[in-house]
Amino acid sequence: MSIELLYFAWVRERVGLDREEVDVPDGIEDVAALVGWLAARGGGWRQALGDLSRLRYAADEAFVGADHPLAGVRELAIFPPVTGG
């Protein structure tokens, strides 16, 4: 399964990309597992994605939790919490 990842704000800055397409390995079935796999790449991915509690997600433009299944997801956005002002 292939998923397009979109990175926003400081997540994008630390990863060094605004988007990438990844082939999800077998056994990665939800957002948390995917983010953990990405963080294991090290470097900017570990810095940006190492703490799930600091991140928010949108699967195909709908907000989801870290336990959301990846089956059928084509696009996953990863971003920090948004604050108003």
Summary of the structure (lengths in Angstrom):
residues: 85
radius of gyration: 11.8
end to end distance: 38.7
largest distance: 41.7
contacts: 222
relative contact order: 0.27
helix: 31%
strand: 29%
